[in-house]
């Protein structure tokens, strides 16, 4: 293999670093355990994408594409796990006598030479980001390292011309047996374990014509991961369906199931949904960490003024507290934060949920069971006979549940629930649409708050920036406000999967119901009219305004705020 320039020389030649800067950086880097490229990225001197693009262009090395390289577990016999982990390399594909190897540092000639001697094959490096190489090693060796580098693949007779025929060609008994084989069990467990480590909320397993797409939803965004081989796809699907107590003989009808797993000292409730597609069953798995701690009000991202409104309304002996927003906006989390704030030994709190997302001591939590006739409406009627002080209903989605909820609030109970509307005033219109009289809404509704989730700027790679004046103006941020703002964005690093974001926080719009708003409800004024009146009176800060404040404080970016509240 030809001798190549070192990364520092390449950066100097391209004018990215000066000779003096290179000498200084090398001196500092030698004091750490980081490689030169890692040190540059960690210190924010050079972006990882910049290095990857430069190396790809200068050395004519192709970059890793997840779709081009489906995982082939048979390849791990060529590179031992310890060597792969120590040198950050992973085997990707064999073409004749050519072995393609993923690496974050193609300038480590000694490592590539060693692989050539080890395999007696020609080695061609494929450029990976640090995140990609870690994911590859985790996916391939995390499942297989205990097998001593040797694996027996599953032999499944298939008909490649048609995926529907492929499913029908397999005997169910055989598929069930394969689902219990060591390889399939370990592969499935690896998918779960990696999702938990990545703090993913959902796992998407989607069949394609010749491959399988594996994606994790992290901080609200789908991130593509190295995919399992299509040869074991059916067995992995069968394994998950068996765990979820679903019918593996049925593949042309949607199914739902659930199970609980324990991994890394966490108890995870998994909800499974299958959907037949032209290439096979598409699975989506929702992961709910049952052992996660309950949020407090001050950890949600609510400002002091809005939090004071909520705390004040929670002290009232009866009435409805409603959280609204789209699916996945953190409504249930916020309600649990409120419950946590008012949970005392002298208060009887009962919840009715589908499913129970958090387990809390001293709160009676009830799981919905529609098959047994336990709906939100019927369950709520039963709860009222349990002498509750506070009731939390997972969602008000129909007229019957809304009617019983209003009756509960009228009869001296505090009732918390969620509704699907766009803003805080929209819940009023929604209840009227469900047949609830306006005067009843005005008498029981004490506070309604809308919310969204925005990704927060990664603390490890944050940097100052200035959005364009037009973008700021379009979002309602004046030039005077912008002068004193602290705009921040993430450059992208290994800590945040190169997204520039790590974690999420809430954006809120809290509408406390006072006499003026009660009059507007009784007079059936529209939700936009109510919103405008509350804003004009200084009693309401809109979702957009709260998001703008978080942008100016450097908590999130303008782009993220726009996507959250204006889409």
LINQUI-V697871 format. One record per residue. RES is the residue in one letter. SS is DSSP state (~ for helix, > for strand, _ for the rest). Layout:
((RES,SS) (RES,SS))
//
This chain:
((X,_) (X,_) (X,_) (X,_) (X,_) (X,_) (X,~) (X,~) (X,~) (X,~) (X,~) (X,~) (X,~) (X,_) (X,_) (X,_) (X,_) (X,_) (X,~) (X,~) (X,~) (X,~) (X,~) (X,~) (X,~) (X,~) (X,~) (X,~) (X,~) (X,_) (X,_) (X,_) (X,_) (X,_) (X,_) (X,~) (X,~) (X,~) (X,~) (X,~) (X,~) (X,~) (X,_) (X,_) (X,_) (X,_) (X,_) (X,~) (X,~) (X,~) (X,~) (X,~) (X,~) (X,~) (X,~) (X,~) (X,~) (X,~) (X,~) (X,_) (X,_) (X,_) (X,>) (X,_) (X,_) (X,~) (X,~) (X,~) (X,_) (X,_) (X,_) (X,_) (X,~) (X,~) (X,~) (X,~) (X,~) (X,_) (X,_) (X,_) (X,~) (X,~) (X,~) (X,~) (X,~) (X,~) (X,~) (X,_) (X,>) (X,>) (X,>) (X,>) (X,>) (X,>) (X,>) (X,_) (X,_) (X,>) (X,>) (X,>) (X,>) (X,>) (X,>) (X,_) (X,_) (X,_) (X,_) (X,_) (X,~) (X,~) (X,~) (X,~) (X,~) (X,~) (X,~) (X,~) (X,~) (X,~) (X,~) (X,_) (X,_) (X,>) (X,>) (X,>) (X,>) (X,>) (X,>) (X,_) (X,_) (X,~) (X,~) (X,~) (X,~) (X,~) (X,~) (X,~) (X,~) (X,~) (X,~) (X,~) (X,~) (X,~) (X,~) (X,~) (X,~) (X,~) (X,~) (X,_) (X,_) (X,_) (X,_) (X,_) (X,_) (X,_) (X,_) (X,_) (X,_) (X,_) (X,_) (X,_) (X,_) (X,_) (X,~) (X,~) (X,~) (X,~) (X,~) (X,~) (X,~) (X,_) (X,_) (X,~) (X,~) (X,~) (X,~) (X,~) (X,~) (X,~) (X,~) (X,_) (X,_) (X,~) (X,~) (X,~) (X,~) (X,~) (X,~) (X,~) (X,~) (X,~) (X,~) (X,~) (X,~) (X,~) (X,~) (X,~) (X,~) (X,_) (X,_) (X,_) (X,_) (X,>) (X,>) (X,>) (X,>) (X,>) (X,>) (X,_) (X,_) (X,_) (X,_) (X,>) (X,>) (X,>) (X,>) (X,>) (X,>) (X,>) (X,_) (X,_) (X,>) (X,>) (X,>) (X,>) (X,>) (X,_) (X,_) (X,_) (X,_) (X,~) (X,~) (X,~) (X,~) (X,~) (X,~) (X,~) (X,~) (X,~) (X,~) (X,~) (X,~) (X,~) (X,~) (X,_) (X,_) (X,_) (X,_) (X,_) (X,_) (X,_) (X,_) (X,_) (X,_) (X,_) (X,>) (X,>) (X,>) (X,>) (X,>) (X,>) (X,>) (X,>) (X,>) (X,_) (X,_) (X,>) (X,>) (X,>) (X,>) (X,>) (X,>) (X,>) (X,>) (X,>) (X,>) (X,>) (X,>) (X,_) (X,_) (X,>) (X,>) (X,>) (X,>) (X,>) (X,>) (X,>) (X,>) (X,>) (X,>) (X,_) (X,_) (X,_) (X,_) (X,_) (X,_) (X,_) (X,~) (X,~) (X,~) (X,_) (X,_) (X,_) (X,_) (X,~) (X,~) (X,~) (X,~) (X,~) (X,~) (X,~) (X,~) (X,~) (X,~) (X,~) (X,_) (X,_) (X,_) (X,_) (X,>) (X,>) (X,>) (X,>) (X,>) (X,>) (X,_) (X,_) (X,_) (X,_) (X,_) (X,_) (X,~) (X,~) (X,~) (X,~) (X,~) (X,~) (X,~) (X,~) (X,~) (X,~) (X,~) (X,~) (X,_) (X,_) (X,_) (X,_) (X,_) (X,_) (X,>) (X,>) (X,>) (X,>) (X,>) (X,_) (X,_) (X,_) (X,_) (X,_) (X,_) (X,_) (X,_) (X,_) (X,_) (X,>) (X,>) (X,>) (X,>) (X,_) (X,>) (X,~) (X,~) (X,~) (X,_) (X,>) (X,_) (X,~) (X,~) (X,~) (X,~) (X,~) (X,~) (X,~) (X,~) (X,~) (X,~) (X,~) (X,_) (X,_) (X,_) (X,>) (X,>) (X,>) (X,>) (X,_) (X,_) (X,_) (X,_) (X,_) (X,~) (X,~) (X,~) (X,~) (X,~) (X,~) (X,~) (X,~) (X,~) (X,~) (X,~) (X,~) (X,_) (X,_) (X,_) (X,>) (X,>) (X,>) (X,>) (X,>) (X,>) (X,_) (X,_) (X,_) (X,_) (X,_) (X,_) (X,~) (X,~) (X,~) (X,~) (X,~) (X,~) (X,~) (X,~) (X,_) (X,_) (X,_) (X,_) (X,~) (X,~) (X,~) (X,~) (X,~) (X,~) (X,~) (X,>) (X,>) (X,>) (X,>) (X,>) (X,>) (X,>) (X,>) (X,>) (X,>) (X,>) (X,>) (X,>) (X,_) (X,_) (X,_) (X,_) (X,>) (X,>) (X,>) (X,_) (X,_) (X,_) (X,_) (X,~) (X,~) (X,~) (X,~) (X,~) (X,~) (X,_) (X,_) (X,_) (X,_) (X,~) (X,~) (X,~) (X,~) (X,~) (X,_) (X,_) (X,_) (X,_) (X,>) (X,>) (X,>) (X,_) (X,_) (X,_) (X,~) (X,~) (X,~) (X,_) (X,_) (X,_) (X,_) (X,>) (X,>) (X,>) (X,>) (X,>) (X,>) (X,>) (X,>) (X,>) (X,>) (X,>) (X,>) (X,_) (X,_) (X,~) (X,~) (X,~) (X,~) (X,~) (X,~) (X,~) (X,~) (X,_) (X,_) (X,_) (X,_) (X,~) (X,~) (X,~) (X,~) (X,~) (X,~) (X,~) (X,~) (X,~) (X,~) (X,_) (X,_) (X,_) (X,_) (X,_) (X,_) (X,~) (X,~) (X,~) (X,~) (X,~) (X,~) (X,~) (X,~) (X,~) (X,~) (X,_) (X,_) (X,_) (X,_) (X,_) (X,~) (X,~) (X,~) (X,~) (X,~) (X,~) (X,~) (X,~) (X,_) (X,_))
//
